[in-house]
Amino acid sequence: MSEIKLKPCPFCGGCACARHNHTCLDIQMFDDRDEYWCECLNCGARSKTLAVINARYRKTCHSELQQIRHKAIEEWNRREGEQND
């Protein structure tokens, strides 16, 4: 899967970055949560957060996490009135 370049912030034109957070929800059940979003480094504007919960019985593979990351970037890059490729 090729890397998608982030567009500048739609509000201030600043640089953006993709963010990731991993949280342990239940240490006994080995449940955890991975979240991805994009954020402007200048004004702090954010895309919506996309998340997946990994249960002990279902471990999310790396390619699934990459797909979620790409979806977060696509959400950030979407602009009102632009034609999607």
Secondary structure, 3 states (H helix, E strand, C coil): CCCCCCCCCCCCCCCEEEEEEEEEEECCCCEEEEEEEEEECCCCCECCCEEEEEECCECCCHHHHHHHHHHHHHHHHCCCCCCCC
